[in-house]
């Protein structure tokens, strides 16, 4: 976004989907034993992978 104008609508839409996906992943992880049980949201696979990696990292640090 430049001066309040979206320059690349496709990229903007993907970013918005990723943000929404991150919010959904956080809600879905509660009560799960295995982070891999949280399904990916269509179009937000990259953010899902980052989220899953972050969960595993946090679990490893908590167990140390």
Secondary structure, DSSP 8 states (H G I E B T S, - for coil): -BTTB-S-HHHHHHHHHHHHHHHHHHHHHTT-S-GGGS---TT-HHHHHHHHHHHHHHHHHHH-
